[in-house]
Amino acid sequence: MWLILVSLFLLLVLGILQKIKHQKNIDSIPIIINVNGIRGKSTVTRLITGILKEADLWVIGKTTGASERILYWDSEEEEEMNPRRGGSLLTDQLKLAREAAQLEADALVCECKALDPDEQKLFQNQLLQGNIGVITNVYEDHLDVMGPTLDQVAEALASTIPYEGFLVVTEGPYVDYFKEIAYTRDTEVLVVDPDDISDDILN
């Protein structure tokens, strides 16, 4: 019995120490961007990372999907996360925050890996703690996890809107809803019309 109690106590202490260390790593990164939405997240993550790189910021980007990749400001190549380096939602973000802090990165841009609404909240509020949120769009996809209705998909995405930060969204039927959530969190909203972005900017 005592062995079990001691083991639980040690695990609790280790968990607290890990959380403190992770928070220190997060606090050392001035700009943290959480890219969320249904489609186009990887592309937007790459574009934002590239823009910050051109602005001479030390930026690290991370895309998700079948092949997760890390982008560094000092390299033209994308590093593929191998199975040994990749891991769970928790371990991935702990490692990435630690690496960004060690490299003294100015910015960290992450595609939201979570789909489950509760995991999306965990990703934003505890792991990434982005001060800039991006919601690319709201479509009827992943309804088995985020739905079953489109309103519930929007609600899940809205859970990652930062507090006292910035939110970037595209024109769409849920802009007003996102603005309402952002207002309660003292977050400024920037609405972008894709038609206003020229090919010269993208190239």
C-alpha positions in Angstrom: 0.0 0.0 0.0 2.8 2.4 0.9 4.6 1.6 -2.3 1.5 2.5 -4.3 1.1 5.8 -2.4 4.7 6.7 -2.8 4.6 5.9 -6.5 1.5 8.1 -7.0 3.1 10.9 -5.1 6.2 10.7 -7.3 4.1 10.7 -10.4 2.3 13.8 -9.2 5.5 15.6 -8.4 6.9 14.7 -11.8 3.7 15.9 -13.5 3.9 19.2 -11.7 7.5 19.8 -12.5 6.9 18.9 -16.2 4.0 21.4 -16.3 6.2 24.1 -14.8 9.0 23.5 -17.2 6.6 23.4 -20.2 5.1 26.8 -19.1 8.6 28.3 -18.9 9.3 27.1 -22.4 6.0 28.5 -23.7 6.5 31.8 -22.0 9.9 32.2 -23.8 8.3 32.2 -27.2 6.9 35.7 -28.1 4.6 34.7 -31.0 2.6 31.4 -31.0 0.1 30.8 -33.7 -2.5 28.1 -33.7 -3.8 27.3 -37.2 -7.2 25.5 -37.0 -10.1 24.9 -39.4 -11.3 22.1 -41.6 -9.3 22.5 -44.8 -6.1 24.2 -45.8 -4.5 24.2 -42.4 -1.1 22.7 -43.6 -0.9 25.2 -46.5 -1.7 28.1 -44.3 0.8 26.9 -41.7 3.5 26.8 -44.4 2.5 30.3 -45.7 2.6 31.9 -42.3 5.9 30.2 -41.5 7.4 31.4 -44.8 6.1 35.0 -44.2 7.7 35.2 -40.8 10.9 33.7 -42.1 11.0 36.4 -44.8 10.5 39.0 -42.0 13.8 37.6 -40.5 12.1 36.0 -37.5 13.5 32.8 -36.1 10.3 30.7 -36.7 9.5 27.0 -36.4 6.4 25.6 -38.1 4.7 22.2 -37.7 2.2 20.6 -39.9 0.2 17.5 -39.1 -1.5 14.8 -41.1 -0.3 11.5 -42.5 3.2 12.9 -42.6 4.0 15.4 -39.9 6.7 17.9 -40.8 8.8 20.5 -39.0 9.9 23.7 -40.8 12.9 25.8 -39.5 13.8 29.3 -40.4 17.4 28.4 -41.2 16.6 25.6 -43.6 14.9 25.2 -46.9 14.1 21.6 -46.2 11.2 20.2 -44.2 12.1 17.7 -41.6 9.7 14.7 -41.4 8.9 13.5 -37.9 9.9 9.9 -37.8 7.9 7.4 -35.6 10.5 7.6 -32.8 10.3 11.3 -32.6 6.5 11.6 -33.2 4.2 10.6 -30.5 1.0 11.6 -28.8 -0.6 15.0 -28.9 0.9 15.7 -25.4 4.5 14.5 -26.1 4.6 16.1 -29.5 3.8 19.6 -28.1 6.1 19.2 -25.1 9.0 18.3 -27.3 8.3 21.1 -29.8 7.9 23.8 -27.1 11.2 22.6 -25.5 13.0 22.7 -28.9 11.6 26.1 -29.8 12.7 27.5 -26.4 16.2 25.9 -26.7 16.6 27.5 -30.2 15.4 30.8 -28.8 12.7 31.0 -31.6 10.8 34.2 -32.1 7.7 32.4 -33.3 6.1 29.0 -33.3 3.4 28.2 -35.9 1.4 24.9 -35.4 -1.4 23.3 -37.3 -3.9 22.1 -34.7 -3.5 18.3 -34.5 -6.7 17.7 -32.5 -10.1 17.0 -33.8 -12.0 16.0 -30.7 -13.5 19.1 -29.1 -12.0 18.4 -25.7 -8.6 17.7 -27.2 -8.8 20.9 -29.1 -9.3 22.8 -25.9 -6.4 20.9 -24.3 -4.2 21.7 -27.3 -4.9 25.4 -27.2 -5.3 26.2 -23.5 -2.7 23.9 -22.0 -0.2 22.7 -24.6 0.3 25.4 -27.3 -1.3 28.4 -25.7 -1.3 30.4 -28.9 -1.7 34.1 -28.7 -2.8 34.3 -32.3 -5.5 32.0 -33.6 -6.3 31.2 -37.2 -9.6 29.5 -38.4 -9.3 28.8 -42.1 -12.9 27.7 -42.7 -15.9 25.7 -41.4 -17.1 22.8 -43.5 -19.1 19.6 -43.0 -16.2 17.3 -42.4 -15.0 15.1 -39.4 -18.7 15.2 -38.3 -18.2 11.8 -36.6 -15.8 13.6 -34.1 -16.7 17.2 -34.2 -20.4 17.1 -35.2 -22.8 15.9 -36.0 -24.0 19.4 -37.0 -22.1 22.2 -38.7 -22.8 24.4 -35.7 -21.1 22.0 -33.5 -18.1 22.0 -35.8 -17.9 25.8 -35.5 -18.2 25.5 -31.7 -15.3 23.1 -31.6 -13.1 25.4 -33.7 -14.2 28.4 -31.5 -12.9 26.6 -28.4 -9.3 27.4 -29.7 -9.8 31.2 -29.9 -7.2 32.7 -27.6 -7.7 34.9 -24.7 -6.3 38.5 -24.9 -4.8 37.8 -28.3 -5.7 38.0 -32.0 -8.0 35.9 -34.2 -7.8 35.7 -38.0 -10.8 34.3 -39.8 -12.0 34.2 -43.4 -15.4 35.6 -44.5 -18.2 33.1 -43.9 -21.4 32.4 -42.1 -19.8 31.9 -38.7 -17.8 35.2 -38.6 -20.2 36.9 -36.2 -20.3 33.8 -34.0 -16.5 33.8 -33.8 -16.5 37.5 -33.1 -18.9 37.0 -30.1 -16.6 34.4 -28.6 -13.5 36.5 -29.2 -15.2 39.6 -27.6 -15.8 37.6 -24.4 -12.1 36.7 -24.4 -10.8 40.2 -25.1 -9.4 39.1 -28.4 -9.2 41.3 -31.5 -10.6 39.8 -34.7 -9.2 40.3 -38.2 -11.5 39.1 -41.0 -9.7 38.2 -44.3 -11.3 38.0 -47.7 -9.3 35.5 -49.8 -10.3 37.4 -53.0 -8.3 40.4 -51.7 -5.0 38.4 -51.6 -3.2 38.6 -54.9 -1.1 35.9 -56.5 2.0 38.1 -56.1 1.6 37.9 -52.3 1.3 34.1 -52.5 4.3 33.8 -54.8 
